[in-house]
Amino acid sequence: MRVSPAAERWVRRGHPWVYAKAVRQMSHDGRSGDLAVIFDSKRRFVAVGLYAPASPIRVRILAQGQPATIDDAWFLYKLETAAELRHPLLQNNTTGYRLVHGENDGLPGLVIDRYGETFVVKLYTSAWVPHLPSLLRGLVQMAQPRRIVLRLSRFVQRQEASLFGLHDGQILLGQPPKNGVRFLENGLYFEADVVHGQKTGFFLDQRDNRARVEKLAAGKRVLNVFAYTGGFSLYAARGGAKEVVSLDISQPALANAMRNFKLNQAHEAVAAATHELLVGDAFQTMKQLIANKRRFEMVIIDPPAFAKSQEEVERAVTAYGRLVRLGLQLLRPGGILVMASCSSRVSADHFFEVVHQAALGVGRPLQEIERTGHALDHPIAFPEGAYLKCLFAFAP
């Protein structure tokens, strides 16, 4: 394959994607998962990657600069390298973390999350399907998992011809879990629905921010908006919050949050905290709480990705502003606002500006405590890989 000069420059700099519009010449048509070898105009090797004919990202780069043999040994090396980076997490009583973070670990379009002895492999391109046997052999050799679960992005699920019978939630090794899969995070027990849950069953990327909430929660009434299975709520409770309200539109997610609290009753502070569940739309329920004169000393807002495309950025920014204004109406003077975004299309600088402008607009200028980004197990190796940002701030 040959690509445009601009694409060639980006690949040489380490960018992991080649878009379809950048492809200039191919020796022949390829199938999903074929290895695409990119040469320059002088027939010198540039890179090798996974070919995906149905995707706008036509090639996902595996190796650039020097040729590489993409085989079992190569996959094992990449997995071992990723595991070594995460080794410090094991010292923190943590058995739930991201083992492979896609492009940022040199395995583009692939995520592997660990939940105790269960590993969840999620594919964001069907180009990984032909290489699953090699990948799984490496994972088994390295980690000796009890169970491996396959998850597929919505885009991949639609590529039925390239899946050869594979389906979302399929058990690739071991027995199907009877209930949620239990794991530890900083000494707290959680259960993840690895077969049907959002993403791979849990939002592992917010682990460090949850720990920050714990340190700030003592004696406070805490509202956790978009609570999902109650991660922030449980940390707040262990940190000494006297009252925690978990708000989410999903009844099953909140039922899981209740189970997570029950799993941790051995912690005196968790057992002592009042935990209230609210099922409903975040925007509407926050308005109801305001009308009912409910107030909190900490409000945590961790919404889903509002902007999955560039066209959705303006709407996302508007939504963030609305959430900040609603959150501040629920926050007592001197309370702490925790506001997060996982939309990669909205830059960190833009997001923080929107939060501050919304606060100023309602006469509550924020005093920053901390801005945070990605955790150890979610490294960033290229600009588009950065998506998570979070602001901790006092509001007068």
C-alpha positions as semicolon CSV with decimal commas, in nm:
position;residue;x (nm);y (nm);z (nm)
1;M;0,000;0,000;0,000
2;R;0,100;0,360;-0,064
3;V;-0,055;0,658;0,112
4;S;-0,058;1,035;0,073
5;P;0,256;1,227;0,171
6;A;0,072;1,384;0,464
7;A;-0,044;1,045;0,594
8;E;0,307;0,907;0,552
9;R;0,447;1,190;0,764
10;W;0,189;1,130;1,037
11;V;0,263;0,758;1,044
12;R;0,637;0,820;1,067
13;R;0,569;1,047;1,367
14;G;0,387;0,762;1,538
15;H;0,021;0,832;1,458
16;P;-0,170;0,501;1,467
17;W;-0,432;0,563;1,195
18;V;-0,446;0,586;0,817
19;Y;-0,780;0,710;0,685
20;A;-0,943;0,573;0,372
21;K;-0,908;0,905;0,188
22;A;-0,529;0,892;0,239
23;V;-0,485;0,560;0,057
24;R;-0,332;0,619;-0,287
25;Q;-0,247;0,272;-0,417
26;M;-0,294;-0,093;-0,319
27;S;-0,144;-0,401;-0,484
28;H;-0,478;-0,581;-0,447
29;D;-0,801;-0,571;-0,248
30;G;-0,766;-0,685;0,110
31;R;-0,996;-0,854;0,358
32;S;-1,067;-0,735;0,711
33;G;-0,768;-0,820;0,928
34;D;-0,515;-0,857;0,648
35;L;-0,177;-0,702;0,720
36;A;-0,134;-0,384;0,517
37;V;0,230;-0,299;0,450
38;I;0,286;0,066;0,368
39;F;0,579;0,167;0,145
40;D;0,701;0,512;0,045
41;S;0,763;0,633;-0,310
42;K;1,109;0,472;-0,306
43;R;0,963;0,137;-0,200
44;R;1,105;0,167;0,150
45;F;0,912;0,020;0,443
46;V;0,705;0,273;0,638
47;A;0,469;0,068;0,855
48;V;0,252;-0,241;0,887
49;G;-0,100;-0,244;1,024
50;L;-0,442;-0,406;1,029
51;Y;-0,654;-0,346;0,720
52;A;-1,024;-0,269;0,765
53;P;-1,204;-0,216;0,431
54;A;-1,536;-0,117;0,592
55;S;-1,393;0,143;0,828
56;P;-1,307;0,510;0,768
57;I;-0,986;0,424;0,955
58;R;-0,856;0,200;0,679
59;V;-0,531;0,092;0,850
60;R;-0,447;0,075;1,221
61;I;-0,071;0,076;1,262
62;L;0,098;-0,204;1,456
63;A;0,463;-0,123;1,383
64;Q;0,639;0,162;1,201
65;G;0,996;0,245;1,112
66;Q;1,130;-0,112;1,129
67;P;0,959;-0,422;0,983
68;A;0,807;-0,658;1,239
69;T;0,687;-1,017;1,229
70;I;0,329;-1,004;1,358
71;D;0,293;-1,346;1,522
72;D;0,228;-1,510;1,860
73;A;0,559;-1,390;2,002
74;W;0,487;-1,033;1,894
75;F;0,144;-1,032;2,060
76;L;0,285;-1,183;2,380
77;Y;0,555;-0,915;2,394
78;K;0,297;-0,636;2,354
79;L;0,081;-0,785;2,630
80;E;0,375;-0,828;2,866
81;T;0,487;-0,470;2,801
82;A;0,138;-0,341;2,882
83;A;0,117;-0,554;3,197
84;E;0,453;-0,425;3,322
85;L;0,327;-0,066;3,299
86;R;0,027;-0,156;3,519
87;H;0,227;-0,347;3,779
88;P;0,219;-0,064;4,039
89;L;-0,161;-0,096;4,058
90;L;-0,129;-0,440;4,210
91;Q;0,034;-0,285;4,517
92;N;-0,286;-0,086;4,585
93;N;-0,522;-0,378;4,653
94;T;-0,657;-0,341;4,299
95;T;-0,756;-0,627;4,067
96;G;-0,970;-0,424;3,825
97;Y;-0,789;-0,217;3,564
98;R;-0,729;-0,170;3,191
99;L;-0,458;-0,404;3,068
100;V;-0,455;-0,282;2,706
101;H;-0,562;0,070;2,611
102;G;-0,583;0,033;2,234
103;E;-0,365;0,260;2,023
104;N;-0,191;0,392;2,331
105;D;-0,045;0,047;2,402
106;G;0,039;-0,023;2,038
107;L;-0,267;-0,243;1,979
108;P;-0,507;-0,007;1,799
109;G;-0,878;-0,081;1,811
110;L;-0,838;-0,329;2,097
111;V;-0,917;-0,296;2,468
112;I;-0,854;-0,559;2,734
113;D;-0,989;-0,497;3,085
114;R;-0,915;-0,713;3,386
115;Y;-1,175;-0,787;3,653
116;G;-1,005;-1,024;3,897
117;E;-0,957;-1,351;3,709
118;T;-1,193;-1,244;3,430
119;F;-1,053;-1,060;3,127
120;V;-1,277;-0,876;2,882
121;V;-1,151;-0,833;2,525
122;K;-1,333;-0,557;2,337
123;L;-1,291;-0,503;1,964
124;Y;-1,347;-0,165;1,800
125;T;-1,261;-0,302;1,454
126;S;-1,338;-0,639;1,294
127;A;-0,976;-0,641;1,170
128;W;-0,886;-0,804;1,501
129;V;-1,099;-1,113;1,436
130;P;-0,838;-1,313;1,236
131;H;-0,578;-1,237;1,504
132;L;-0,789;-1,334;1,806
133;P;-0,634;-1,686;1,836
134;S;-0,281;-1,543;1,858
135;L;-0,392;-1,272;2,100
136;L;-0,576;-1,518;2,324
137;R;-0,283;-1,757;2,336
138;G;-0,066;-1,471;2,456
139;L;-0,321;-1,362;2,716
140;V;-0,358;-1,715;2,852
141;Q;0,019;-1,764;2,868
142;M;0,076;-1,431;3,043
143;A;-0,220;-1,402;3,282
144;Q;-0,373;-1,752;3,323
145;P;-0,726;-1,606;3,323
146;R;-1,017;-1,805;3,459
147;R;-1,254;-1,649;3,206
148;I;-1,230;-1,443;2,884
149;V;-1,533;-1,251;2,757
150;L;-1,564;-1,096;2,410
151;R;-1,728;-0,758;2,369
152;L;-1,786;-0,586;2,036
153;S;-1,850;-0,219;1,963
154;R;-2,178;-0,136;1,790
155;F;-1,989;-0,067;1,467
156;V;-1,819;-0,407;1,479
157;Q;-2,146;-0,586;1,559
158;R;-2,281;-0,463;1,226
159;Q;-1,990;-0,626;1,035
160;E;-2,147;-0,972;1,050
161;A;-1,966;-1,108;0,744
162;S;-1,631;-1,040;0,913
163;L;-1,723;-1,191;1,251
164;F;-1,756;-1,558;1,149
165;G;-2,021;-1,623;1,413
166;L;-1,863;-1,427;1,697
167;H;-2,107;-1,216;1,898
168;D;-2,108;-0,957;2,173
169;G;-2,090;-1,111;2,521
170;Q;-1,951;-1,441;2,397
171;I;-1,750;-1,648;2,647
172;L;-1,418;-1,735;2,483
173;L;-1,271;-1,917;2,784
174;G;-1,423;-2,061;3,100
175;Q;-1,783;-2,060;3,218
176;P;-2,039;-1,781;3,187
177;P;-2,063;-1,576;3,509
178;K;-2,378;-1,651;3,711
179;N;-2,391;-1,296;3,842
180;G;-2,164;-0,994;3,832
181;V;-1,788;-1,049;3,829
182;R;-1,630;-0,934;4,154
183;F;-1,305;-0,738;4,171
184;L;-1,113;-0,502;4,400
185;E;-1,036;-0,134;4,345
186;N;-0,825;0,034;4,612
187;G;-0,958;-0,216;4,865
188;L;-1,326;-0,174;4,775
189;Y;-1,528;-0,458;4,624
190;F;-1,725;-0,401;4,306
191;E;-1,928;-0,620;4,072
192;A;-1,915;-0,570;3,696
193;D;-2,165;-0,699;3,440
194;V;-1,900;-0,800;3,187
195;V;-2,147;-0,960;2,944
196;H;-2,414;-0,689;2,911
197;G;-2,282;-0,383;3,097
198;Q;-2,172;-0,053;2,941
199;K;-1,821;-0,053;2,791
200;T;-1,674;-0,372;2,941
201;G;-1,888;-0,361;3,255
202;F;-1,738;-0,077;3,460
203;F;-1,577;0,264;3,413
204;L;-1,223;0,181;3,521
205;D;-1,083;0,513;3,396
206;Q;-1,225;0,711;3,690
207;R;-1,046;0,510;3,961
208;D;-0,805;0,790;4,059
209;N;-1,080;1,052;4,061
210;R;-1,293;0,831;4,283
211;A;-1,001;0,813;4,526
212;R;-0,978;1,195;4,521
213;V;-1,350;1,219;4,607
214;E;-1,294;0,989;4,904
215;K;-1,037;1,228;5,051
216;L;-1,278;1,524;5,022
217;A;-1,606;1,365;5,132
218;A;-1,585;1,352;5,512
219;G;-1,903;1,476;5,680
220;K;-2,063;1,584;5,354
221;R;-2,394;1,522;5,182
222;V;-2,297;1,406;4,833
223;L;-2,495;1,395;4,508
224;N;-2,355;1,164;4,238
225;V;-2,514;1,240;3,899
226;F;-2,487;0,977;3,622
227;A;-2,392;0,743;3,905
228;Y;-2,411;0,419;3,699
229;T;-2,313;0,144;3,947
230;G;-2,217;0,385;4,225
231;G;-1,839;0,402;4,201
232;F;-1,805;0,763;4,316
233;S;-2,084;0,708;4,571
234;L;-1,909;0,417;4,739
235;Y;-1,577;0,601;4,764
236;A;-1,755;0,903;4,911
237;A;-1,918;0,680;5,171
238;R;-1,587;0,522;5,270
239;G;-1,444;0,873;5,294
240;G;-1,697;0,959;5,564
241;A;-1,986;1,116;5,372
242;K;-2,292;1,109;5,594
243;E;-2,540;1,098;5,306
244;V;-2,492;0,987;4,944
245;V;-2,750;1,016;4,666
246;S;-2,691;0,814;4,348
247;L;-2,884;0,943;4,046
248;D;-2,903;0,749;3,720
249;I;-3,159;0,675;3,450
250;S;-3,087;0,300;3,466
251;Q;-3,267;0,099;3,732
252;P;-3,040;-0,209;3,678
253;A;-2,728;0,007;3,720
254;L;-2,858;0,148;4,049
255;A;-2,949;-0,203;4,166
256;N;-2,585;-0,290;4,104
257;A;-2,484;0,020;4,303
258;M;-2,687;-0,109;4,596
259;R;-2,512;-0,447;4,571
260;N;-2,174;-0,274;4,566
261;F;-2,261;-0,097;4,891
262;K;-2,366;-0,429;5,047
263;L;-2,036;-0,587;4,943
264;N;-1,850;-0,327;5,150
265;Q;-2,047;-0,318;5,475
266;A;-1,735;-0,431;5,660
267;H;-1,611;-0,073;5,619
268;E;-1,756;0,115;5,915
269;A;-1,799;0,440;5,721
270;V;-1,980;0,265;5,433
271;A;-2,216;0,095;5,676
272;A;-2,286;0,427;5,851
273;A;-2,360;0,630;5,536
274;T;-2,716;0,681;5,417
275;H;-2,738;0,576;5,050
276;E;-3,038;0,697;4,848
277;L;-3,110;0,581;4,493
278;L;-3,286;0,809;4,242
279;V;-3,395;0,672;3,904
280;G;-3,452;0,935;3,639
281;D;-3,321;1,167;3,370
282;A;-3,033;1,368;3,516
283;F;-3,150;1,709;3,394
284;Q;-3,512;1,664;3,501
285;T;-3,432;1,503;3,836
286;M;-3,181;1,773;3,925
287;K;-3,453;2,032;3,859
288;Q;-3,686;1,839;4,090
289;L;-3,421;1,829;4,362
290;I;-3,377;2,207;4,328
291;A;-3,753;2,258;4,353
292;N;-3,758;2,038;4,664
293;K;-3,482;2,254;4,816
294;R;-3,236;1,965;4,845
295;R;-2,880;2,087;4,893
296;F;-2,543;1,911;4,910
297;E;-2,185;1,988;5,012
298;M;-2,047;1,793;4,714
299;V;-2,197;1,745;4,368
300;I;-2,031;1,499;4,128
301;I;-2,132;1,511;3,760
302;D;-1,977;1,246;3,534
303;P;-2,188;1,237;3,216
304;P;-2,151;1,000;2,920
305;A;-1,972;1,107;2,601
306;F;-2,201;1,381;2,469
307;A;-1,988;1,444;2,159
308;K;-1,901;1,130;1,962
309;S;-1,853;1,332;1,642
310;Q;-1,743;1,685;1,558
311;E;-2,102;1,775;1,467
312;E;-2,210;1,705;1,826
313;V;-1,954;1,928;1,998
314;E;-2,174;2,239;2,019
315;R;-2,462;2,042;2,167
316;A;-2,225;1,876;2,415
317;V;-2,085;2,210;2,529
318;T;-2,438;2,338;2,584
319;A;-2,521;2,029;2,790
320;Y;-2,209;2,072;3,005
321;G;-2,309;2,432;3,077
322;R;-2,660;2,327;3,178
323;L;-2,525;2,058;3,409
324;V;-2,287;2,301;3,581
325;R;-2,567;2,552;3,639
326;L;-2,798;2,284;3,778
327;G;-2,523;2,136;3,991
328;L;-2,435;2,473;4,144
329;Q;-2,800;2,535;4,236
330;L;-2,781;2,212;4,435
331;L;-2,443;2,292;4,591
332;R;-2,423;2,476;4,921
333;P;-2,189;2,778;4,944
334;G;-1,834;2,655;4,994
335;G;-1,921;2,313;4,859
336;I;-1,719;2,111;4,610
337;L;-1,815;2,062;4,246
338;V;-1,662;1,765;4,063
339;M;-1,727;1,794;3,689
340;A;-1,596;1,540;3,436
341;S;-1,601;1,486;3,061
342;C;-1,513;1,178;2,856
343;S;-1,577;1,340;2,516
344;S;-1,250;1,338;2,321
345;R;-1,397;1,585;2,069
346;V;-1,410;1,850;2,342
347;S;-1,056;1,949;2,439
348;A;-0,957;1,982;2,803
349;D;-0,901;2,358;2,769
350;H;-1,241;2,407;2,604
351;F;-1,413;2,196;2,869
352;F;-1,259;2,376;3,165
353;E;-1,343;2,711;3,006
354;V;-1,707;2,607;2,961
355;V;-1,731;2,498;3,325
356;H;-1,585;2,824;3,454
357;Q;-1,800;3,039;3,223
358;A;-2,117;2,858;3,331
359;A;-2,026;2,910;3,696
360;L;-1,955;3,279;3,642
361;G;-2,288;3,311;3,465
362;V;-2,473;3,216;3,784
363;G;-2,248;3,422;4,011
364;R;-2,054;3,126;4,155
365;P;-1,692;3,172;4,035
366;L;-1,504;2,850;4,098
367;Q;-1,187;2,817;4,301
368;E;-0,996;2,526;4,151
369;I;-0,866;2,246;4,368
370;E;-0,729;2,030;4,089
371;R;-0,755;1,943;3,720
372;T;-0,703;1,576;3,639
373;G;-0,663;1,360;3,331
374;H;-0,578;1,000;3,256
375;A;-0,478;0,731;3,503
376;L;-0,178;0,497;3,477
377;D;-0,371;0,223;3,299
378;H;-0,515;0,466;3,041
379;P;-0,193;0,609;2,892
380;I;-0,198;0,860;2,606
381;A;0,035;0,809;2,310
382;F;-0,127;1,040;2,051
383;P;-0,343;1,355;2,072
384;E;-0,676;1,195;1,979
385;G;-0,624;0,939;2,254
386;A;-0,684;1,199;2,525
387;Y;-1,049;1,210;2,630
388;L;-1,086;1,219;3,009
389;K;-1,070;1,542;3,207
390;C;-1,210;1,634;3,545
391;L;-1,229;1,952;3,754
392;F;-1,242;1,964;4,134
393;A;-1,339;2,309;4,259
394;F;-1,487;2,501;4,553
395;A;-1,792;2,718;4,478
396;P;-1,861;3,020;4,705
